[in-house]
Each structure stands twice: as C-alpha cells, then as structure tokens.
Amino acid sequence: IAEKFKAKRIYTLGGYGTGKLIDVPHVLYAVNKPEIVDEVKSYGAIFNEGELTGGIIGASGLILGLGELRGLEAVCYMGETSGYLVDPKSAQAVLAVLAKALNLTVDMKELEARAQEIEKIITKIKELEQQQQHLPPHAAPAHVAPYAQVEDVRLAGAHRDDAIGNDPAFHFRDPAQVADPQ
C-alpha cells in the first residue's frame, strides 16, 4: 500500500510493556534508517539504550524491516505502559509525538476522560493492595493466596479465558442464575 501511494515513510504505533505502573509514560522509538534518528528524537521520543525486555516485536518490527527492504523510511513509536490495563495515558503520549511529527492537531478529550477513569481504577487497586498487605496472614480471604499481588494478575482481553481456565470464581454469571447461599 505504501508503495502504491508513493509514501516515503511508514509509522507504526504500539505499547512498550514495563511490567510496572507508569505515572508519566515516555514514548520510545525504533527506526530502520539511522539518518532519521535526530528528527524522530526532536518530536520527543527517546531510545532505550539498555533495552533488555519488551522491545519491538510483531507487526511493528516486521514493518520496519520490510520498509528497509523496499527503500522506505519506517518509524515505530511505542508508549510505555504497565501492560496490566488499557492505557489511555500511554496512547495520549504516543499520539502527541505522532501529531508533532506529522504537524497535526489531535483532539484528545476522549482519551483524557478515559485516562481519568483508569487512574481511579488504579487508585482503587493500590488501596486494596495496601489493605491486603496490612492484614495478618490468617485474616486473608481463603481464596486469595497471602503472597498474591496486583502485579501477579495479568488478565486482558481475549487471553482472559486462557489465563483463568475453567475456574468458576472468575466467570461472570447472570445473578438470577446463581443460587442464594442463604
């Protein structure tokens, strides 16, 4: 498609999972041509010299490589994210850098509203985690291992059923179909 429309540069966007909650996400980049590095950095993206985890994988990495083979510049912008939840703050950061690179204005009101919703959820999770850490081991609910932490739970989208299997405690049911325990 890029060749058909005589594009000179391809942009791919993605997340960069850190495994921890991020307050202010950075935007990392990968490029397929060293001569565009300074330009890409000028839009606010950074390069992680010590990259040992996460990195660029999947279609984003493949597109950078294919761009190189076809003589096209390719840039991937990746927003830092925990990987635990949908991350509108990370999406905002990536879009801000891309908008600057393309000299566009992007309305981010909806993303900002979603970011505030997610912040409330994260605050609740942190509060629950703090409460759990202050419980004596014998007071922890029987179905929660005393060592379980929010960081240990990575359930998302289509992978939720793979991660939890057939454990009925994690499946949502119609309340009318659940017997009253009394």
KOLTORMAR-485191 format. One record per residue (C-alpha): z, y, x. Coordinates in Angstrom, 3 decimals. Layout:
# residues N
<site><pz>Z</pz><py>Y</py><px>X</px></site>
...
***
This chain:
# residues 182
<site><pz>0.000</pz><py>0.000</py><px>0.000</px></site>
<site><pz>0.911</pz><py>2.391</py><px>2.830</px></site>
<site><pz>-2.479</pz><py>1.836</py><px>4.429</px></site>
<site><pz>-4.300</pz><py>2.230</py><px>1.117</px></site>
<site><pz>-2.750</pz><py>5.684</py><px>0.626</px></site>
<site><pz>-3.109</pz><py>6.567</py><px>4.321</px></site>
<site><pz>0.642</pz><py>7.004</py><px>4.805</px></site>
<site><pz>1.808</pz><py>7.941</py><px>8.268</px></site>
<site><pz>5.444</pz><py>6.991</py><px>7.814</px></site>
<site><pz>7.381</pz><py>4.451</py><px>5.757</px></site>
<site><pz>11.024</pz><py>4.939</py><px>4.732</px></site>
<site><pz>13.318</pz><py>2.097</py><px>3.753</px></site>
<site><pz>16.852</pz><py>2.576</py><px>2.442</px></site>
<site><pz>19.836</pz><py>0.295</py><px>2.435</px></site>
<site><pz>23.519</pz><py>-0.185</py><px>2.970</px></site>
<site><pz>25.411</pz><py>-0.884</py><px>6.158</px></site>
<site><pz>28.377</pz><py>-3.109</py><px>5.320</px></site>
<site><pz>31.523</pz><py>-2.383</py><px>7.307</px></site>
<site><pz>33.983</pz><py>-4.675</py><px>5.523</px></site>
<site><pz>36.429</pz><py>-1.799</py><px>5.014</px></site>
<site><pz>36.718</pz><py>1.095</py><px>2.604</px></site>
<site><pz>34.918</pz><py>4.221</py><px>3.819</px></site>
<site><pz>36.109</pz><py>7.720</py><px>2.861</px></site>
<site><pz>33.121</pz><py>9.660</py><px>4.182</px></site>
<site><pz>30.097</pz><py>7.438</py><px>4.768</px></site>
<site><pz>27.783</pz><py>8.092</py><px>7.676</px></site>
<site><pz>24.065</pz><py>7.409</py><px>7.464</px></site>
<site><pz>22.780</pz><py>5.178</py><px>10.232</px></site>
<site><pz>19.143</pz><py>4.802</py><px>11.151</px></site>
<site><pz>16.696</pz><py>2.420</py><px>12.728</px></site>
<site><pz>13.159</pz><py>3.357</py><px>13.746</px></site>
<site><pz>10.181</pz><py>1.487</py><px>15.086</px></site>
<site><pz>8.949</pz><py>4.241</py><px>17.419</px></site>
<site><pz>11.202</pz><py>5.941</py><px>19.986</px></site>
<site><pz>9.282</pz><py>9.217</py><px>19.764</px></site>
<site><pz>10.660</pz><py>9.921</py><px>16.260</px></site>
<site><pz>14.345</pz><py>9.424</py><px>17.147</px></site>
<site><pz>15.136</pz><py>13.116</py><px>17.730</px></site>
<site><pz>13.535</pz><py>14.122</py><px>14.436</px></site>
<site><pz>15.390</pz><py>11.409</py><px>12.499</px></site>
<site><pz>18.717</pz><py>12.434</py><px>14.109</px></site>
<site><pz>18.086</pz><py>16.081</py><px>13.193</px></site>
<site><pz>18.414</pz><py>15.172</py><px>9.493</px></site>
<site><pz>21.977</pz><py>13.956</py><px>10.002</px></site>
<site><pz>21.563</pz><py>10.244</py><px>10.626</px></site>
<site><pz>23.328</pz><py>8.537</py><px>13.539</px></site>
<site><pz>22.639</pz><py>5.466</py><px>15.644</px></site>
<site><pz>25.410</pz><py>2.968</py><px>16.283</px></site>
<site><pz>25.071</pz><py>2.081</py><px>19.979</px></site>
<site><pz>27.780</pz><py>-0.587</py><px>19.758</px></site>
<site><pz>26.170</pz><py>-2.446</py><px>16.842</px></site>
<site><pz>27.577</pz><py>-5.964</py><px>16.740</px></site>
<site><pz>27.694</pz><py>-6.654</py><px>12.987</px></site>
<site><pz>25.799</pz><py>-5.762</py><px>9.831</px></site>
<site><pz>22.718</pz><py>-4.134</py><px>11.252</px></site>
<site><pz>19.297</pz><py>-4.015</py><px>9.731</px></site>
<site><pz>18.222</pz><py>-7.221</py><px>8.073</px></site>
<site><pz>15.917</pz><py>-8.469</py><px>5.359</px></site>
<site><pz>13.010</pz><py>-6.492</py><px>3.981</px></site>
<site><pz>14.079</pz><py>-3.239</py><px>5.636</px></site>
<site><pz>13.867</pz><py>-4.766</py><px>9.103</px></site>
<site><pz>10.680</pz><py>-6.611</py><px>8.270</px></site>
<site><pz>9.001</pz><py>-3.425</py><px>7.057</px></site>
<site><pz>9.892</pz><py>-1.630</py><px>10.286</px></site>
<site><pz>8.283</pz><py>-4.453</py><px>12.261</px></site>
<site><pz>5.202</pz><py>-4.600</py><px>10.042</px></site>
<site><pz>4.836</pz><py>-0.836</py><px>10.319</px></site>
<site><pz>4.815</pz><py>-1.157</py><px>14.091</px></site>
<site><pz>2.126</pz><py>-3.851</py><px>13.932</px></site>
<site><pz>-0.028</pz><py>-1.622</py><px>11.738</px></site>
<site><pz>0.497</pz><py>1.577</py><px>13.685</px></site>
<site><pz>2.744</pz><py>3.234</py><px>11.079</px></site>
<site><pz>5.988</pz><py>5.020</py><px>11.820</px></site>
<site><pz>8.904</pz><py>3.464</py><px>9.965</px></site>
<site><pz>12.459</pz><py>4.676</py><px>9.432</px></site>
<site><pz>15.358</pz><py>2.904</py><px>7.770</px></site>
<site><pz>18.346</pz><py>4.938</py><px>6.577</px></site>
<site><pz>21.487</pz><py>2.900</py><px>5.907</px></site>
<site><pz>24.620</pz><py>4.260</py><px>4.264</px></site>
<site><pz>27.970</pz><py>2.966</py><px>5.473</px></site>
<site><pz>29.662</pz><py>1.021</py><px>2.715</px></site>
<site><pz>32.519</pz><py>-1.434</py><px>2.405</px></site>
<site><pz>30.284</pz><py>-3.891</py><px>0.625</px></site>
<site><pz>33.012</pz><py>-4.580</py><px>-1.962</px></site>
<site><pz>31.845</pz><py>-2.312</py><px>-4.758</px></site>
<site><pz>28.832</pz><py>-0.329</py><px>-5.872</px></site>
<site><pz>28.977</pz><py>2.677</py><px>-3.563</px></site>
<site><pz>27.545</pz><py>5.895</py><px>-5.028</px></site>
<site><pz>29.065</pz><py>7.980</py><px>-2.195</px></site>
<site><pz>27.041</pz><py>5.983</py><px>0.293</px></site>
<site><pz>23.933</pz><py>6.355</py><px>-1.886</px></site>
<site><pz>24.505</pz><py>10.120</py><px>-2.023</px></site>
<site><pz>24.762</pz><py>10.316</py><px>1.750</px></site>
<site><pz>21.514</pz><py>8.375</py><px>2.214</px></site>
<site><pz>19.673</pz><py>10.429</py><px>-0.391</px></site>
<site><pz>20.894</pz><py>13.676</py><px>1.186</px></site>
<site><pz>19.427</pz><py>12.657</py><px>4.557</px></site>
<site><pz>16.182</pz><py>11.425</py><px>2.979</px></site>
<site><pz>15.864</pz><py>14.609</py><px>0.908</px></site>
<site><pz>16.277</pz><py>16.680</py><px>4.054</px></site>
<site><pz>13.658</pz><py>14.573</py><px>5.878</px></site>
<site><pz>11.167</pz><py>14.939</py><px>3.020</px></site>
<site><pz>12.098</pz><py>18.534</py><px>2.183</px></site>
<site><pz>13.015</pz><py>17.579</py><px>-1.389</px></site>
<site><pz>15.740</pz><py>18.605</py><px>-3.787</px></site>
<site><pz>17.524</pz><py>15.709</py><px>-5.476</px></site>
<site><pz>19.860</pz><py>16.134</py><px>-8.456</px></site>
<site><pz>22.933</pz><py>14.064</py><px>-7.607</px></site>
<site><pz>25.109</pz><py>14.903</py><px>-10.629</px></site>
<site><pz>24.956</pz><py>11.338</py><px>-11.969</px></site>
<site><pz>25.757</pz><py>9.865</py><px>-8.565</px></site>
<site><pz>28.667</pz><py>12.283</py><px>-8.197</px></site>
<site><pz>30.055</pz><py>11.198</py><px>-11.579</px></site>
<site><pz>29.717</pz><py>7.537</py><px>-10.580</px></site>
<site><pz>31.357</pz><py>8.261</py><px>-7.227</px></site>
<site><pz>34.370</pz><py>9.762</py><px>-9.039</px></site>
<site><pz>34.608</pz><py>6.672</py><px>-11.281</px></site>
<site><pz>34.547</pz><py>4.354</py><px>-8.275</px></site>
<site><pz>37.179</pz><py>6.499</py><px>-6.494</px></site>
<site><pz>39.504</pz><py>5.970</py><px>-9.483</px></site>
<site><pz>38.936</pz><py>2.206</py><px>-9.279</px></site>
<site><pz>39.596</pz><py>2.183</py><px>-5.531</px></site>
<site><pz>42.797</pz><py>4.182</py><px>-6.034</px></site>
<site><pz>43.981</pz><py>1.618</py><px>-8.616</px></site>
<site><pz>43.130</pz><py>-1.275</py><px>-6.290</px></site>
<site><pz>45.073</pz><py>0.355</py><px>-3.454</px></site>
<site><pz>48.068</pz><py>0.933</py><px>-5.765</px></site>
<site><pz>48.043</pz><py>-2.700</py><px>-6.887</px></site>
<site><pz>47.733</pz><py>-3.870</py><px>-3.307</px></site>
<site><pz>50.725</pz><py>-1.699</py><px>-2.306</px></site>
<site><pz>52.776</pz><py>-3.074</py><px>-5.207</px></site>
<site><pz>51.892</pz><py>-6.642</py><px>-4.229</px></site>
<site><pz>52.899</pz><py>-6.032</py><px>-0.604</px></site>
<site><pz>56.340</pz><py>-4.857</py><px>-1.719</px></site>
<site><pz>57.057</pz><py>-7.925</py><px>-3.873</px></site>
<site><pz>59.272</pz><py>-10.641</py><px>-2.388</px></site>
<site><pz>57.227</pz><py>-13.846</py><px>-1.881</px></site>
<site><pz>58.981</pz><py>-15.688</py><px>-4.724</px></site>
<site><pz>58.123</pz><py>-12.837</py><px>-7.153</px></site>
<site><pz>54.363</pz><py>-13.049</py><px>-6.599</px></site>
<site><pz>52.462</pz><py>-14.450</py><px>-9.571</px></site>
<site><pz>51.865</pz><py>-18.190</py><px>-9.232</px></site>
<site><pz>48.080</pz><py>-17.832</py><px>-9.437</px></site>
<site><pz>47.922</pz><py>-15.293</py><px>-6.560</px></site>
<site><pz>48.448</pz><py>-16.519</py><px>-3.027</px></site>
<site><pz>51.008</pz><py>-14.294</py><px>-1.284</px></site>
<site><pz>48.509</pz><py>-13.612</py><px>1.502</px></site>
<site><pz>45.654</pz><py>-12.588</py><px>-0.809</px></site>
<site><pz>44.425</pz><py>-9.047</py><px>-0.332</px></site>
<site><pz>41.742</pz><py>-6.888</py><px>-1.855</px></site>
<site><pz>39.705</pz><py>-7.263</py><px>1.332</px></site>
<site><pz>39.559</pz><py>-11.028</py><px>0.757</px></site>
<site><pz>37.757</pz><py>-10.633</py><px>-2.563</px></site>
<site><pz>34.053</pz><py>-10.039</py><px>-2.236</px></site>
<site><pz>32.556</pz><py>-10.770</py><px>-5.620</px></site>
<site><pz>29.414</pz><py>-8.942</py><px>-6.571</px></site>
<site><pz>26.513</pz><py>-9.236</py><px>-8.961</px></site>
<site><pz>24.600</pz><py>-12.460</py><px>-9.066</px></site>
<site><pz>26.809</pz><py>-14.062</py><px>-6.415</px></site>
<site><pz>29.949</pz><py>-13.897</py><px>-8.548</px></site>
<site><pz>29.493</pz><py>-17.383</py><px>-10.023</px></site>
<site><pz>28.704</pz><py>-18.833</py><px>-6.584</px></site>
<site><pz>31.915</pz><py>-17.349</py><px>-5.201</px></site>
<site><pz>34.255</pz><py>-18.419</py><px>-8.015</px></site>
<site><pz>32.614</pz><py>-21.618</py><px>-9.171</px></site>
<site><pz>33.917</pz><py>-23.003</py><px>-12.434</px></site>
<site><pz>37.400</pz><py>-21.509</py><px>-12.241</px></site>
<site><pz>38.054</pz><py>-20.556</py><px>-15.884</px></site>
<site><pz>40.557</pz><py>-17.872</py><px>-14.819</px></site>
<site><pz>37.672</pz><py>-15.710</py><px>-13.622</px></site>
<site><pz>35.292</pz><py>-16.091</py><px>-16.565</px></site>
<site><pz>35.334</pz><py>-13.553</py><px>-19.376</px></site>
<site><pz>35.513</pz><py>-15.012</py><px>-22.840</px></site>
<site><pz>35.453</pz><py>-13.714</py><px>-26.368</px></site>
<site><pz>39.148</pz><py>-13.083</py><px>-27.214</px></site>
<site><pz>38.593</pz><py>-14.656</py><px>-30.615</px></site>
<site><pz>37.763</pz><py>-17.969</py><px>-28.920</px></site>
<site><pz>40.881</pz><py>-18.029</py><px>-26.724</px></site>
<site><pz>43.855</pz><py>-19.785</py><px>-28.296</px></site>
<site><pz>47.002</pz><py>-17.715</py><px>-28.810</px></site>
<site><pz>49.607</pz><py>-19.089</py><px>-26.347</px></site>
<site><pz>52.463</pz><py>-18.457</py><px>-28.824</px></site>
***
